[in-house]
C-alpha cells in the first residue's frame, strides 16, 4: 500500500519531535554531574539553546496536530507532550539560574540528584496502545519493564513516554488529567484500573475464538489466521491464570444465550465480584423464575 504525502510528513515530524525531546533530556541529564567542572561548563554552554528548542518543539507539535487532523478529522488534538517537555525545561532553567547566581562565582554548586543511567530507551521500542483491551497485556508489560520500572527515568520522562504512546480511547481516558510529573502515577494507575480487567480480557479472547470462521481450504493465509486468532487467544486465556478456566468459558457462553435484561440484572447483582461463577449465574436464573 502506497504511503501518502501527509503520512510521510508526519513520520518525519514525529522523528524531529523525538530528537528535540532527546536534546532537552540530554541537557537535563548533565545536572546529575553538575559538580564536575567539565560538565558544569558544557551545561552552561548548552542552555543557550533551550529557548529555541522549546519554540521548535511547539512548532512541530502544531504541524503534527494539523496533519493528523487532515488524515483523520476525528483525531484528538494533543499538546500533552509539550507539558512533559516544559517540566524538564524548567528544571534546566532553575539549575542554570542557580549556577549563574553571584554566590556561585567562587564555588561549584552542590546539587544532590539521584544517580541516573546513561541508557535511553528509543521511543520505537514501546508499542502504541489505542484502547483495544486485547493489546493491553503486551503494552503494559513492555511499558512497565522498560519505562515504569526504569530507575534512570524521572516521572516527567516516564509521563512523556506514556502519553506519546497512547491514542484513541486510551488517550481520551487520560485527557481529564493535567499531564505533569506529579500526576504520572495517577494517570498510570487510571489506565491500569481501566484495562487490567481479567474478565474483560477473557471475554475478548473468547469472542475472538468463537467468532473465527472455519477454514474452507488449506492455505497459508487461513492457517496463519488460525494461529494468530485461535491459538494465540487460547494461550492468552491460559496466561490469565484463572483457577477454573472452564467455568469462565461456560459463564461467557451462558451470558451470550440470555436476554439483555437478565444479563444486566445479573451484572448489577454481581458488580462487586471480579469474576462471577457459572454456578452463581445458574442460581440467579433460578431465582428469577420464582
Secondary structure in CASP SS format (residue, H / E / C, confidence):
PFRMAT SS
TARGET T0000
AUTHOR 0000-0000-0000
METHOD secondary structure of the structure
MODEL  1
X C 1.00
X C 1.00
X C 1.00
X C 1.00
X H 1.00
X H 1.00
X H 1.00
X H 1.00
X H 1.00
X H 1.00
X H 1.00
X H 1.00
X H 1.00
X H 1.00
X H 1.00
X H 1.00
X H 1.00
X H 1.00
X H 1.00
X H 1.00
X H 1.00
X H 1.00
X H 1.00
X H 1.00
X H 1.00
X H 1.00
X H 1.00
X H 1.00
X H 1.00
X H 1.00
X H 1.00
X H 1.00
X H 1.00
X C 1.00
X C 1.00
X C 1.00
X H 1.00
X H 1.00
X H 1.00
X H 1.00
X H 1.00
X H 1.00
X H 1.00
X H 1.00
X H 1.00
X H 1.00
X H 1.00
X H 1.00
X H 1.00
X H 1.00
X H 1.00
X H 1.00
X H 1.00
X H 1.00
X H 1.00
X H 1.00
X H 1.00
X H 1.00
X H 1.00
X H 1.00
X H 1.00
X H 1.00
X H 1.00
X H 1.00
X H 1.00
X H 1.00
X H 1.00
X H 1.00
X H 1.00
X H 1.00
X H 1.00
X C 1.00
X C 1.00
X C 1.00
X C 1.00
X C 1.00
X C 1.00
X C 1.00
X C 1.00
X H 1.00
X H 1.00
X H 1.00
X H 1.00
X H 1.00
X H 1.00
X H 1.00
X H 1.00
X H 1.00
X H 1.00
X H 1.00
X H 1.00
X H 1.00
X H 1.00
X H 1.00
X H 1.00
X H 1.00
X H 1.00
X H 1.00
X H 1.00
X C 1.00
X C 1.00
X H 1.00
X H 1.00
X H 1.00
X C 1.00
X C 1.00
X C 1.00
X C 1.00
X C 1.00
X C 1.00
X C 1.00
X C 1.00
X C 1.00
X C 1.00
X C 1.00
X C 1.00
X C 1.00
X C 1.00
X C 1.00
X C 1.00
X C 1.00
X C 1.00
X H 1.00
X H 1.00
X H 1.00
X C 1.00
X C 1.00
X C 1.00
X E 1.00
X C 1.00
X C 1.00
X C 1.00
X H 1.00
X H 1.00
X H 1.00
X H 1.00
X H 1.00
X H 1.00
X H 1.00
X H 1.00
X H 1.00
X H 1.00
X H 1.00
X H 1.00
X H 1.00
X H 1.00
X H 1.00
X H 1.00
X C 1.00
X C 1.00
X C 1.00
X C 1.00
X C 1.00
X C 1.00
X H 1.00
X H 1.00
X H 1.00
X H 1.00
X H 1.00
X H 1.00
X H 1.00
X H 1.00
X H 1.00
X H 1.00
X C 1.00
X E 1.00
X C 1.00
X H 1.00
X H 1.00
X H 1.00
X H 1.00
X H 1.00
X H 1.00
X H 1.00
X C 1.00
X C 1.00
X C 1.00
X C 1.00
X C 1.00
X C 1.00
X H 1.00
X H 1.00
X H 1.00
X H 1.00
X H 1.00
X H 1.00
X H 1.00
X H 1.00
X H 1.00
X H 1.00
X H 1.00
X H 1.00
X H 1.00
X H 1.00
X H 1.00
X C 1.00
X C 1.00
X H 1.00
X H 1.00
X H 1.00
X H 1.00
X H 1.00
X H 1.00
X H 1.00
X H 1.00
X H 1.00
X H 1.00
X H 1.00
X H 1.00
X H 1.00
X H 1.00
X C 1.00
X C 1.00
X C 1.00
X C 1.00
X C 1.00
X C 1.00
X C 1.00
X C 1.00
X H 1.00
X H 1.00
X H 1.00
X H 1.00
X H 1.00
X H 1.00
X H 1.00
X H 1.00
X H 1.00
X H 1.00
X H 1.00
X H 1.00
X H 1.00
X H 1.00
X H 1.00
X H 1.00
X H 1.00
X H 1.00
X H 1.00
X H 1.00
X C 1.00
X C 1.00
X C 1.00
X C 1.00
X C 1.00
X H 1.00
X H 1.00
X H 1.00
X H 1.00
X H 1.00
X H 1.00
X H 1.00
X H 1.00
X H 1.00
X H 1.00
X H 1.00
X H 1.00
X H 1.00
X C 1.00
X C 1.00
X H 1.00
X H 1.00
X H 1.00
X H 1.00
X H 1.00
X H 1.00
X H 1.00
X H 1.00
X H 1.00
X H 1.00
X C 1.00
X C 1.00
X C 1.00
X C 1.00
X C 1.00
X C 1.00
X C 1.00
X C 1.00
X H 1.00
X H 1.00
X H 1.00
X H 1.00
X H 1.00
X H 1.00
X H 1.00
X H 1.00
X H 1.00
X H 1.00
X H 1.00
X C 1.00
X C 1.00
END
